[in-house]
Amino acid sequence: MLIKRSNNFLEHFFVSVLSFLKESMFTQEYAAKRGFLQKIYPVFRVLIFVSLLLAAMFSRSLYFLAGMYLVCLMLAVFSSIQLGFFLKRTLFFIPLFCLFIGLPALLNIVTPGEPVFSFKIFAFSLSITKQGIISAGFFFMRVLVSVSLCVLLVLTTRHNVLLRVLRVFRVPQVFVMILGMCYRYVYLFIEIIQNTYLAVKSRVGRQMHYKKGQRVVAWNIASLWIRSYDLSQQVYSAMLSRGYTGEPKTLE
């Protein structure tokens, strides 16, 4: 029973993560709303967000970072973005990321300083320092504000408009083209992963020996690589046949 519950948990977890990524990256209905940020000209919008990102990166005040996060929440509300939707997309990965990166900064072996709480692990005496708490707080708030700003920009700007704005700032054509293709390929790959998983499960059931599972996964990785290579060649040929010269053109 424990194995079945564990398998079911992992299955639901990975399916939920794929669905979450798909929904997070390809939600365009918010960009079509008549909110505060959507009414700002895209070039000015990008300049504002870049300025806010630089301010968050070089800020030396936790109060300023907290104020910036409150501004992000207000901008989300004024831009007709549901607050729960926004919070799920900014707080989902941050605690996990900070758990592995930020927590070691709390300890005296990484950030020496005034001890606040001491404890022992085997023969090692460790303590959480005041300077470590401040350092971890800066790290958490900077990541939180930066992610919130990026999510706001992506939600309120269509991806084709955002790519065109990059060309306004003289970003190389090749870089913009790669970004646009990656955006579409990620969506395609998520669809392929979900369909492949459903096909394997419908044919072999829930129970599978791990060696057989490894062979199935390896075969699907090789198949996905070949399919993606063939698809890239077909897409590029189709683009050339329609007059593509290196500069993507989009219709509003």
C-alpha positions, 0 to 999 in steps of 0.5 A: 500500500505504501508503494502505491500511495507513493507512486500515486503521490509522485504521479499527481505531483508531476502532473500538477507541476506540468499543468502549473508550468503550462498555465503559468507560461501561456496565460495571455488573457491578462494581457488583453485586459484593460488594466493599469499596466496594459495601458502603458506603451510596451517600450515604456513598460519595459523601461519601468520594469528594468528600472525597478529590477535594478533598484531591487538588486542594488537596494540596501534596505529591507523596508524598501524591498518590502515596499516594492513588493507591496507596490507589485501587489497593488500593480497586480490588482490595478492591472486586473490580475487576480491576487491569488493567481499572482501569489501562486506564481510568485511564491511557489518556487521561492520557498524551495529555492531559498531553502537550499540557497538562503538557509546556509547563510543563517549559520555562523560557518557561512556568516559569522556574527552575533549568535541568536540561537545555538544548537548542536549537530553531532559534535559540531556547535552551530548557531544562527547569527543576526547578520545571517538572518539579515543576509538571508532576508535580503536574499529572499526579498530581492528574489521575491521582488524580482520574480514578482516584477518579471511575472507582472511584465509577462502577464501584462505583455503579449510575448510577441509584443515583448519580443518586438520591444527587445528589438527596439532596444537593439537586442540581436535578431538571433537572440530574439528568434531563439527566445520566440522559438523556445517559447513555442517549443516549451509549450509543445514539449509539455504537451508531448510529455503529458501525452506520452505519459498518458499513453505509457500509463494506458498500455502498461498500467500503474505497476512497472519494474524499474529496469523496464521503466528506465528503458521506456524513459530512455526510448522516449527521450531519444524519440523526443530528440529525433522528433524535435530535430525533424520538427525544427527542420520543417518549421524553418523550411516553412518559415523560409517558404513564407519569406522569412529573412531573420526579422520576425513580423507579427500582426496586432 
